[in-house]
Amino acid sequence: MFLIPIKLAWKCTQALAQARCSWRETVDLSRAIVAIG
């Protein structure tokens, strides 16, 4: 019974971490494009 919420919370934290990483990558890419441009 307790494992399901833990698994859901883990999936949520993993998704948030991935989203944060991809967001940072997007920011870095846009900065690089601006610097090159």
Backbone as a chain_set.jsonl record, in Angstrom:
{"seq": "MFLIPIKLAWKCTQALAQARCSWRETVDLSRAIVAIG", "coords": {"N": [[0.829, -1.213, 0.0], [1.949, 1.241, 0.776], [3.984, 1.489, -1.019], [3.17, 2.33, -3.544], [2.555, 5.218, -3.535], [5.172, 6.083, -2.997], [6.57, 5.217, -5.244], [5.255, 6.765, -7.169], [5.936, 9.345, -6.279], [8.686, 9.181, -6.635], [8.842, 8.931, -9.424], [7.812, 11.417, -10.108], [9.764, 13.152, -9.023], [11.95, 12.38, -10.538], [11.067, 13.106, -13.089], [10.847, 15.871, -12.731], [13.526, 16.507, -12.248], [14.657, 15.807, -14.709], [13.293, 17.606, -16.355], [14.255, 20.005, -15.339], [16.958, 19.799, -15.988], [16.828, 19.675, -18.796], [15.702, 22.156, -19.237], [17.738, 23.829, -18.362], [19.684, 23.146, -20.23], [18.45, 24.101, -22.511], [18.459, 26.85, -21.968], [21.226, 27.278, -21.878], [21.841, 26.655, -24.539], [20.406, 28.648, -25.925], [21.75, 30.891, -25.004], [24.281, 30.418, -26.074], [23.662, 30.552, -28.798], [22.889, 33.225, -28.979], [25.313, 34.404, -28.29], [26.92, 33.587, -30.405], [25.531, 34.676, -32.531]], "CA": [[0.0, 0.0, 0.0], [2.788, 2.439, 0.888], [4.97, 1.533, -2.1], [2.646, 3.031, -4.725], [2.845, 6.663, -3.459], [6.617, 6.298, -3.069], [6.936, 5.076, -6.656], [4.746, 7.947, -7.87], [6.758, 10.485, -5.887], [9.991, 8.998, -7.277], [8.665, 9.266, -10.835], [7.633, 12.87, -10.187], [11.043, 13.814, -8.786], [12.783, 12.084, -11.703], [10.57, 13.933, -14.182], [11.223, 17.252, -12.433], [14.969, 16.621, -12.433], [14.903, 15.8, -16.146], [12.786, 18.86, -16.902], [15.176, 21.073, -14.928], [18.179, 19.64, -16.777], [16.555, 20.058, -20.176], [15.487, 23.604, -19.239], [19.069, 24.454, -18.267], [20.323, 22.928, -21.518], [17.822, 25.031, -23.452], [18.974, 28.181, -21.648], [22.624, 27.317, -22.332], [21.829, 26.681, -26.002], [19.968, 29.978, -26.373], [22.85, 31.826, -24.708], [25.334, 30.162, -27.066], [23.188, 31.083, -30.081], [22.963, 34.689, -28.878], [26.727, 34.78, -28.296], [27.438, 33.39, -31.769], [24.836, 35.626, -33.402]], "C": [[0.861, 1.261, 0.0], [3.755, 2.588, -0.277], [4.479, 2.349, -3.286], [2.897, 4.541, -4.652], [4.335, 6.958, -3.563], [7.081, 6.21, -4.517], [6.477, 6.298, -7.457], [5.595, 9.171, -7.553], [8.129, 10.405, -6.55], [9.911, 9.386, -8.744], [8.541, 10.778, -11.003], [8.976, 13.581, -10.012], [11.98, 13.588, -9.963], [12.367, 12.979, -12.877], [10.957, 15.394, -13.979], [12.716, 17.464, -12.672], [15.302, 16.672, -13.924], [14.452, 17.104, -16.778], [13.734, 20.004, -16.573], [16.452, 21.003, -15.766], [17.945, 20.105, -18.211], [16.327, 21.563, -20.279], [16.827, 24.329, -19.196], [19.805, 24.295, -19.59], [19.761, 23.9, -22.551], [18.333, 26.449, -23.23], [20.414, 28.314, -22.133], [22.686, 27.41, -23.846], [21.441, 28.066, -26.509], [21.054, 31.013, -26.12], [23.966, 31.663, -25.73], [24.934, 30.733, -28.421], [23.278, 32.605, -30.081], [24.42, 35.138, -28.96], [27.313, 34.654, -29.699], [26.838, 34.441, -32.704], [25.337, 37.025, -33.146]], "O": [[0.549, 2.233, -0.688], [4.289, 3.672, -0.511], [5.278, 2.992, -3.967], [3.407, 5.11, -5.618], [4.727, 7.967, -4.15], [7.885, 7.025, -4.968], [7.206, 6.804, -8.31], [5.935, 9.946, -8.448], [8.678, 11.421, -6.978], [10.788, 10.078, -9.26], [9.104, 11.35, -11.936], [9.293, 14.505, -10.762], [12.722, 14.491, -10.35], [13.217, 13.537, -13.571], [11.346, 16.078, -14.927], [13.12, 18.482, -13.234], [16.126, 17.479, -14.354], [15.142, 17.652, -17.637], [13.991, 20.867, -17.412], [16.967, 22.032, -16.202], [18.759, 20.836, -18.774], [16.703, 22.185, -21.272], [17.032, 25.317, -19.902], [20.485, 25.223, -20.027], [20.501, 24.455, -23.363], [18.61, 27.169, -24.189], [20.787, 29.328, -22.724], [23.496, 28.163, -24.386], [22.076, 28.596, -27.42], [21.256, 31.914, -26.934], [24.533, 32.649, -26.199], [25.758, 31.328, -29.116], [23.696, 33.205, -31.071], [24.731, 36.131, -29.617], [28.097, 35.498, -30.134], [27.527, 35.016, -33.546], [24.875, 37.972, -33.782]]}, "num_chains": 1, "name": "protein.A"}
